[in-house]
Amino acid sequence: MTYQWIIVLALGATALTLRVVVPLAAGGRELPTWLRNALTCATPALIAGLVVTLLWPASGGVSSMRTLTALAGVGVGVALLAGKRSILTAMIGAAVVSALLRLAFG
């Protein structure tokens, strides 16, 4: 298992813990507004951390073209989010743009 998959699994477990375990631990009580807001923002922040980790690995073994196509995809995702689209739409748009650019430019 590569380190990227370990990171993905760790982020998934963290997001699941934040979204499920914390409300269950509250025991049916309503969560404070600040905690609800923090839980809502946690998953996109974790995804952003994953993107940064995968774009700039410490080994430097990623080609500049791959980094540029990924950055173009991230840019599209940010633009879609700025245009008030859902996070799912932004993620799909970013993935499609990155994949098409990688297909076109190798």
C-alpha positions in Angstrom: 0.0 0.0 0.0 1.5 3.3 -1.0 1.6 6.3 1.3 -1.1 8.1 -0.8 -3.6 5.4 0.1 -2.6 5.5 3.7 -3.3 9.2 3.7 -6.6 8.7 2.0 -7.7 6.1 4.5 -6.5 8.2 7.4 -8.4 11.2 6.2 -11.5 9.1 5.6 -11.4 7.7 9.1 -10.9 11.2 10.5 -13.8 12.6 8.5 -16.0 9.7 9.6 -15.0 10.3 13.2 -15.8 14.0 13.0 -19.1 13.5 11.3 -20.5 10.5 13.1 -18.8 9.8 16.4 -18.8 13.4 17.8 -22.7 13.8 17.4 -23.2 10.3 18.8 -21.0 11.2 21.8 -23.2 14.2 22.4 -25.9 11.7 23.4 -28.8 13.2 21.5 -28.1 16.7 22.7 -27.9 19.5 20.2 -24.3 20.4 19.4 -23.2 24.0 19.9 -23.3 26.1 16.7 -19.5 26.6 16.6 -19.0 22.8 16.7 -21.6 22.1 14.0 -19.9 24.8 11.8 -16.5 23.2 12.5 -17.7 19.8 11.6 -19.3 21.1 8.4 -15.9 22.7 7.4 -13.7 19.8 8.4 -14.2 17.5 5.4 -13.3 20.1 2.7 -10.3 21.1 4.8 -9.2 17.5 4.9 -9.6 17.2 1.2 -7.6 20.3 0.6 -4.8 18.8 2.8 -4.9 15.7 0.7 -4.6 17.7 -2.5 -1.6 19.6 -1.2 0.1 16.4 0.1 -0.4 14.7 -3.2 0.6 17.6 -5.4 3.9 18.4 -3.6 5.4 15.1 -2.3 8.7 15.3 -0.4 10.5 13.1 -2.8 10.0 15.4 -5.8 9.1 12.4 -7.9 6.1 14.1 -9.6 6.6 15.6 -13.1 5.9 19.3 -13.6 3.2 18.5 -16.2 1.3 16.3 -13.7 1.5 19.1 -11.1 0.3 21.7 -13.6 -2.7 19.6 -14.7 -3.6 18.9 -11.1 -3.4 22.7 -10.3 -5.6 23.4 -13.3 -8.2 21.0 -11.9 -7.9 22.5 -8.4 -8.5 25.9 -10.0 -11.6 24.7 -11.7 -12.8 23.3 -8.4 -12.2 26.6 -6.6 -14.0 28.5 -9.4 -17.0 26.2 -9.2 -17.1 26.6 -5.4 -16.8 30.4 -5.7 -19.8 30.2 -8.1 -21.8 28.6 -5.4 -21.8 25.1 -6.8 -21.8 22.0 -4.5 -18.6 20.5 -3.3 -19.5 17.3 -5.3 -19.8 19.3 -8.5 -16.5 21.1 -7.8 -14.7 17.8 -7.2 -16.1 16.2 -10.3 -15.3 19.2 -12.4 -11.7 19.3 -11.0 -11.3 15.6 -11.7 -12.6 15.9 -15.3 -10.4 18.9 -16.1 -7.3 17.2 -14.7 -8.0 13.9 -16.5 -8.7 15.6 -19.9 -5.5 17.7 -19.6 -3.4 14.7 -18.7 -5.0 12.8 -21.6 -4.2 15.7 -24.0 -0.7 16.5 -22.8 0.5 13.2 -21.5 
